[in-house]
């Protein structure tokens, strides 16, 4: 168990994180990088306390320095040593560790770049080299702060899939993102953060965004005031027309076919207007939509639209 408590400065909150893959999710400027830098020991907040596997990392100004923590941190902008080749700096970091990391040379497509200097690499190549350097350190905790942002989607997905397969289940892998699709694809747990505030880590299958901003960033359209309470509305749970087993919402529904299989829907109802992209199912009854289970009640106070 990793326990993190921070109070003061850019980031605030307390959470406990189990081993596995955790996404740190929030909008741009939410405090994700600050959270990672504090955890890695690169920034020191006014007040903080951390415990890892029952061992205290200290409090406040007495927190352990970065080199004493079993962490490898990969920022968005790699900090590769300019005067050493990829091979030299990675093998230097790997000295004294197992050679398991060598399998990643090919997975990260670094074989042909092995003896190049950082200035001879593109941004995406530097990010891949920085990731390999972190893996070579054999960390208990790996922090990826938008560490693959300069890679194309296909390469990024392949790397995440390899990490999902090979990263030890008893270790911690955390990555930051504002892309909910990446959270659903690659994470087991999610830590929401907004305006520097974070709370409890949630299992991805039961995750409920704690604010309306985070809900919309997660793909929800908004909220609906219904007999069951104020519910979050997600396109995956909407069906055009009236259907048994769901909650019918009266209004006016429009449909624009974008391709033979994909349509843009626009619904004006009692809680405002929602727009979403759907699978192009025909609209037989344009006077209503049906919100199907599972129903998720808003976790915040009040009833925002």
C-alpha positions in Angstrom: 0.0 0.0 0.0 1.2 3.5 -0.9 -0.4 6.2 1.3 -0.1 9.9 0.2 -1.3 12.8 2.2 -0.6 16.4 1.0 -2.0 19.6 2.4 -0.8 22.9 1.2 0.6 24.4 -2.0 -0.5 23.3 -5.5 -2.0 19.9 -4.5 -4.2 18.8 -1.6 -5.8 15.5 -0.5 -5.2 12.0 0.9 -5.3 8.7 -0.8 -4.2 5.0 -0.6 -3.0 3.2 -3.7 -2.8 -0.5 -4.2 -0.3 -2.2 -6.6 -1.3 -2.3 -10.2 -2.0 0.3 -13.0 -3.4 3.6 -11.8 -4.4 6.5 -14.1 -4.1 10.0 -12.6 -7.0 11.6 -14.6 -7.9 15.3 -14.8 -8.1 18.3 -17.2 -5.0 20.2 -18.3 -3.7 22.3 -15.4 -5.4 20.1 -12.8 -2.2 19.4 -10.9 -1.3 16.0 -12.3 2.4 17.0 -12.9 2.6 18.6 -9.5 1.2 15.4 -7.9 3.8 13.3 -9.7 6.7 15.6 -8.8 5.7 15.6 -5.1 5.5 11.8 -5.1 8.9 11.5 -6.8 10.4 14.0 -4.3 11.2 16.7 -6.8 8.9 19.2 -5.2 8.2 19.7 -1.5 4.8 20.9 -0.4 4.1 22.8 2.8 2.8 19.7 4.5 2.9 16.1 3.3 3.2 12.6 4.7 3.9 9.4 2.7 4.1 5.7 3.7 5.1 2.8 1.4 4.5 -0.8 2.4 4.4 0.2 6.1 7.6 2.2 5.9 7.3 6.0 6.5 9.0 8.3 4.0 8.9 11.0 6.6 6.8 14.2 7.0 7.1 17.8 5.7 10.7 18.9 5.4 12.0 15.5 6.5 10.5 13.6 3.6 12.9 11.2 1.9 14.9 12.7 -1.0 14.2 11.4 -4.5 17.2 9.0 -4.6 16.0 7.2 -1.5 12.6 6.4 -2.9 12.0 3.3 -5.1 10.6 5.4 -7.8 11.4 6.1 -11.5 9.8 9.2 -12.9 9.4 9.9 -16.6 8.2 13.4 -17.4 6.7 14.6 -20.6 10.0 16.2 -21.6 12.7 13.6 -21.2 15.9 14.7 -19.3 18.4 12.5 -21.1 22.1 13.2 -20.6 23.2 15.1 -23.7 26.8 13.8 -23.6 26.0 10.1 -23.4 24.5 7.8 -26.0 21.3 5.9 -25.3 23.3 2.8 -24.6 25.7 4.5 -22.2 23.2 6.2 -20.0 20.8 3.3 -19.8 23.5 0.7 -19.0 24.9 3.0 -16.4 21.5 3.2 -14.7 21.0 -0.6 -15.1 24.2 -1.5 -13.3 23.5 -3.8 -10.4 20.0 -4.6 -11.6 18.6 -7.7 -13.4 18.8 -7.8 -17.2 15.0 -8.1 -17.7 14.9 -4.6 -19.1 16.9 -5.6 -22.2 13.8 -7.2 -23.8 12.4 -3.7 -23.9 15.0 -2.5 -26.3 13.2 -4.2 -29.2 9.7 -3.5 -27.9 10.5 0.2 -27.8 12.1 0.1 -31.2 15.4 1.4 -29.9 17.8 -1.2 -31.5 18.8 1.1 -34.4 19.0 4.1 -32.0 21.1 2.4 -29.4 24.4 4.3 -30.1 22.9 7.7 -30.9 23.1 10.8 -28.7 19.8 12.5 -27.5 20.2 15.4 -30.0 20.1 12.8 -32.8 16.6 11.6 -31.7 13.1 12.9 -32.4 10.9 13.8 -29.5 9.1 10.5 -29.6 12.4 8.6 -29.8 13.6 10.5 -26.7 10.5 9.6 -24.8 11.0 5.9 -25.7 14.6 6.1 -24.5 13.6 7.8 -21.3 11.0 5.0 -20.6 13.6 2.3 -21.1 16.0 4.2 -18.8 13.3 4.1 -16.1 12.6 0.4 -16.6 16.3 -0.3 -16.4 16.3 1.1 -12.9 14.0 -1.7 -11.8 11.7 0.6 -9.8 8.9 -0.5 -7.4 6.9 2.5 -8.6 6.9 3.8 -12.2 5.5 7.2 -12.8 4.6 8.2 -16.4 3.7 11.9 -16.6 2.4 12.2 -20.2 5.5 10.2 -20.9 4.3 8.9 -24.3 2.6 12.1 -25.5 4.8 12.5 -28.6 4.1 9.1 -29.9 1.4 8.3 -32.4 -1.6 6.5 -31.0 -0.7 3.1 -32.5 2.8 3.1 -30.9 1.5 4.4 -27.6 -1.2 1.7 -27.4 1.4 -1.0 -28.2 3.7 0.2 -25.4 0.8 0.3 -22.9 -0.3 -3.2 -23.9 3.2 -4.5 -23.3 3.3 -2.8 -19.9 -0.1 -4.3 -19.1 1.3 -7.8 -19.9 4.8 -7.6 -18.4 4.6 -5.1 -15.5 4.7 -7.1 -12.2 1.4 -7.1 -10.5 2.9 -6.5 -7.1 4.4 -3.1 -8.3 2.9 0.3 -8.9 2.5 1.8 -12.4 0.9 5.3 -12.5 0.3 7.4 -15.7 -1.3 10.8 -16.1 -3.8 11.5 -18.9 -6.8 13.7 -19.8 -8.0 11.1 -22.3 -10.7 8.8 -20.7 -10.3 6.2 -23.5 -6.7 5.6 -22.2 -8.0 5.2 -18.7 -10.6 2.6 -19.8 -8.1 0.7 -21.9 -5.1 0.6 -19.7 -5.9 1.3 -16.0 -7.2 -0.9 -13.2 -7.6 2.1 -10.8 -8.2 5.8 -11.3 -7.3 8.8 -9.2 -9.4 11.9 -10.2 -7.7 15.3 -9.7 -9.1 18.8 -10.4 -7.8 22.2 -9.3 -5.1 20.3 -7.3 -7.7 18.4 -5.2 -7.6 14.6 -5.2 -9.4 11.9 -3.2 -9.8 8.2 -2.9 -8.6 5.9 -5.7 -11.4 4.1 -7.4 -11.6 0.7 -9.3 -12.1 1.5 -12.9 -15.2 -0.6 -13.2 -17.0 1.3 -10.4 -15.5 4.7 -11.0 -17.7 7.7 -10.5 -16.3 11.2 -11.3 -16.5 13.5 -8.3 -17.3 16.7 -10.2 -19.3 17.7 -13.3 -16.2 18.8 -15.1 -14.5 15.4 -14.6 -17.8 13.7 -15.6 -17.9 15.6 -18.9 -14.2 14.9 -19.5 -15.0 11.2 -18.9 -17.6 11.2 -21.7 -20.8 12.0 -19.8 -23.2 14.5 -21.4 -24.5 16.0 -18.2 -27.1 15.2 -15.6 -30.9 14.5 -15.6 -33.3 15.1 -12.8 -35.4 11.9 -12.6 -37.5 10.0 -10.1 -34.4 8.0 -9.1 -32.6 11.2 -8.3 -30.1 13.3 -10.3 -28.4 10.9 -12.6 -25.3 11.1 -14.8 -26.1 10.7 -18.5 -23.7 8.8 -20.8 -24.2 8.2 -24.5 -23.7 4.4 -24.0 -26.8 4.3 -21.9 -29.1 6.3 -24.2 -31.5 4.7 -26.7 -33.6 6.8 -29.1 -37.3 6.6 -28.4 -39.2 4.8 -25.6 -37.9 1.5 -24.3 -39.0 -0.8 -21.4 -36.6 -1.2 -18.5 -35.2 2.4 -18.7 -36.1 5.9 -17.7 -37.9 7.7 -20.5 -37.0 11.4 -20.9 -39.4 13.4 -23.1 -38.1 16.0 -25.5 -37.1 16.5 -29.1 -34.5 14.2 -30.8 -32.7 14.9 -34.1 -30.3 12.7 -36.0 -27.7 13.5 -38.7 -26.1 10.5 -40.4 -22.4 11.0 -40.8 -21.7 7.6 -42.4 -23.9 4.6 -43.1 -23.1 3.4 -39.5 -22.5 6.5 -37.5 -24.8 9.4 -36.6 -24.8 12.6 -34.6 -27.7 12.9 -32.2 -29.1 16.1 -30.7 -31.6 16.0 -27.9 -33.4 18.9 -26.3 -35.1 18.0 -23.1 -36.0 19.3 -19.6 -32.3 19.4 -18.5 -30.9 21.1 -21.6 -29.5 20.1 -24.9 -27.2 17.0 -25.3 -25.2 16.1 -28.4 -23.4 12.8 -29.0 -22.1 10.4 -31.6 -23.9 7.1 -31.9 -24.1 3.9 -33.9 -26.8 5.2 -36.3 -29.7 3.2 -35.0 -32.9 4.6 -36.6 -35.1 7.1 -34.7 -38.6 5.8 -34.8 -39.9 8.1 -32.0 -38.3 11.5 -32.1 -40.2 12.7 -29.0 -38.1 11.0 -26.3 -35.0 9.1 -25.4 -34.5 6.4 -22.8 -31.8 6.3 -20.2 -31.0 2.6 -19.6 -29.3 1.1 -16.5 -26.8 1.2 -14.9 -27.9 4.5 -13.4 -25.2 6.5 -11.6 -26.3 9.2 -9.1 -24.2 12.4 -9.0 -21.9 12.2 -6.0 -21.7 16.0 -5.5 -24.2 18.2 -3.7 -26.8 20.0 -5.6 -28.2 19.2 -9.0 -26.1 20.9 -11.7 -27.3 20.6 -15.3 
